[in-house]
Amino acid sequence: MSADKKRIWINGQLIEVTDEVYAAYTKGDRKMRYFENDLKTERFLLNKDGRLEQIIPSREDSLDRLMEDNAQQFSDGQESVEDVVLRQMMVDKLHIAIFQLTEKEQDLIHALYFDGKTEREYAEQLGVYRNAVHKKKMRILEKLKKLLE
């Protein structure tokens, strides 16, 4: 074998190949190592002092690893499209029912549920007892319940 020829290790022996074959083989070999190892392992970046600076997570996780880490590939907490549509329909129906209330009833609902005021704060604003606001709120909620049915 001459010194300027490239050699590759195949089936336990060195084989002399051309530069083009060597380049193609090493490119393919590197690609295989990338898929078999680099994608599946975490890497650590160290700073000049040798201290850990950053952990680069693997870009591919196996189902086994996800199960070991108690990770969920697909989150159950995510709302489905159907749930979003149904919720929006209920919100629209609620707004229509609120518009059927009198102006004073709408003001009370808006203050308590949209402005975040307490019954006590709203009672002080009107100059009435908190208990009166509470009773009025309960009557309005019953009215809304009937309108939504």
Sequence and secondary structure as in RCSB ss.txt:
>XXXX:A:sequence
MSADKKRIWINGQLIEVTDEVYAAYTKGDRKMRYFENDLKTERFLLNKDGRLEQIIPSREDSLDRLMEDNAQQFS
DGQESVEDVVLRQMMVDKLHIAIFQLTEKEQDLIHALYFDGKTEREYAEQLGVYRNAVHKKKMRILEKLKKLLE
>XXXX:A:secstr
  TTSEEEEETTEEEEE HHHHHHHHHHHHHHHHHHTGGGS EEEE TTS EEEEE  S   HHHHHHTT  SS 
TTS  HHHHHHHHHHHHHHHHHHHTS HHHHHHHIIIIIS   HHHHHHHHTS HHHHHHHHHHHHHHHHHHH 
